[in-house]
Amino acid sequence: MTKNKKGFTIIEVVLVLAIAGLIFLMVFIALPALQRSQRNTQREDDLARVLTAVNDYQSNNNGKTPFDPKITATDKLEKFVKRYLDSGCEKGAHPDSTVAAKFTGDGVFKSCGGQFSDPQGDPYVMSNKGKADGSAKDVSSDQYEKVFNGYYHASCGDEGYTNPGTGDRDVAVYLKLEGGAIACNDNH
């Protein structure tokens, strides 16, 4: 008489564990890429928001751009960020931030981090690059992801090159994304 034993064989158990391990491995490999993609999507949305703010600024300032160096760049860029991108800066540092709204030099303004901040929570930086001439790659590969580079008399070119625009109202804003890609948005 043979006994019927109920249960799993060692091969069945190892096979199930191997399949479960592969599933977990795929999730852990795909998850960081998905998170990076979501952060980059938010940065591209913020880039579009910057261009919308530039258009609002131009409408309210007789067509001038916040990146035109004919007016004091420091004062203009500060007012642009405070009034159009991060109204929390008007009252000083954002209550949830240890970073005050300030200039870091050479036409660069660091937001107070209230409403104008990176998906990881760090304040964005707005950089006035002036007039585009299209002669060199304007967005270098070592630019940090949290820096918006704004150009006037410019349009978006390929792979970080700015093309000269057709007029002084033309603006292009670049931002390097995680992974090295460069996003650009212009207003024409």
N, C-alpha and C positions, 0 to 999 in steps of 0.2 A: 504494500500500500504506500503510495507516495503522498507526501504532505504538500499542500499548496500554501506557500508563504506569500503573503501580500506585502508589497513594498517596492522600493526602487532599487535598481542595480546601481553600482558605483559608476558605471558609464553614463547612465541617465542623469545622475546628480552632477557629475563633472560637466556634462554637456549643457545642462541648464545654467550652471554657474558661469561657464564660458560665454554663453549668449548674454547673460545679465551683465557680465563684465564688459563685453563689447558695447552694449547699449550705454552703460555709464561712461565709457571712454568717449563715445561719440558725442554725448551730451557735454562732457567737460571740454572737449575740443571745440564744439560749435558755440558754446555759451559766450566765451570772451569775444569771438568774432561778432556775434549778434549784439552784444553790449556795445562794442566799438561802433558798429553800424548805427545803432540808435543814437549814440552820442554825436556821430558825424551828421546824422539827419537833423538833430537839434541845432548843431552849428550852422548847417546850411539854412535852416529856418531863421536863425539869428542874423545870418548874412543878408537874407532878404529883408529882414526887419531894419537893418542898418541902411540899406538902400531906400526903403520907404521913408525912413527918418531923413535921409539926405534930400529926397524929393520934397518933403514937408519943409525942411530948412530952406530949400531954394524958393519955394512958393512964398515963404514969409520974409525972405531977404533979397528981393529983387533979382533972383536968379543966381546969386553968389553961392559958392559951394563952401563947405567947412574945410576943404582941402586946398583952397586957393591961397597961396602965400602973400597975395597983395595986401591982405589985412593981417594984423598980428595973429599968427598961427596959434600961439598958445592960448590967447583969450578966446578965439573963435572955436577951437576944438573943445576947450573946456565947456563953453556954453552949449555947444552942439550935444555933447554927451550928457550934460546935466539936464538940459531942457527937452531933448528928443529921445534919449535912450534910457537914462537912469534918473528919474525924477527924485529918487531917494537921495541923490548927491546934493540936491539943492539944500537939504537940511544938514549936510555934513556927512559923516560916515554912517552907513546903514547900521541899524541896531544889531543885526546878526553878523556883522563883519568887523574884523579887526583892521581891515585895510581902508584907509581914508582915501577919498577922491583926491588925486594929486597928479602933477606932471612929473614924468621921469626924465624929461629933457628931450631936446631935438624934435619938438613937435609930437611928443608921445604923451597920451593921457591915459592914466590907469583909472578905471571906474571904481566907485566905492563898493561895488559888488552887490548892490541891492537888487535891482531889476535887470541889470546888464552884466550877467555872469555866465560863465561856461557851464555846461551840463554837470561837470564835476564840482561845481560850486565856487571856483576861483574867479575873481574879477577879470573881465576882458580888458584888453589894452587896445586903444585906438591910436594908430600911427599915421601922421600926415606925411605922405611921400612926395607931395607936390605934383608938378606937371610931368606927364609921361612922355618919353621921347621914343620908346620902342626900340632903342638901340641895344639894350641888354635885358637879361632876365631880371625882372623887377622883384620877384618874390623868390628869395633864396631858399635853398632846400633845408637850411637849418633854422628857419623861422619857427617859432613856437606856435602851437595850435590856438593859443588864446589871443593872438595879435591880429587885428584887422588892419590891413594896409590900404589906405585910401589915396587915390590919385585923381587929379582933375585933368580935364582935356584928355580923357582916356577912354578906351573901351577894352573889353576882355580879349586877350589873345590866347594862344595855345600854350599850355604847360607853364604858366606863370609869367609869360611875356605880356606886357601891356602894349596895346596899339594906340598911337595918337588918335584922339577923338576929332570930331569935326568942329567942335566949339568948346569954349571954356565952361559951359554948363554940363558937359559930358563928364561923368564920374564912373570910375571902376573901383570896386572894393574886393580885395583878395583875402583869403583865409586858408591857411594850411590845415588840412584835416589829419586825423590820426591815420597812420599808415603811409603818409607822404603825399597823398593826392592834394591838389590845390583847387579850391573852389573860388569862382569869381562871379560877380554880378555887376552889371552896369545898367545905366538908366537910359539906354537908347536902343 
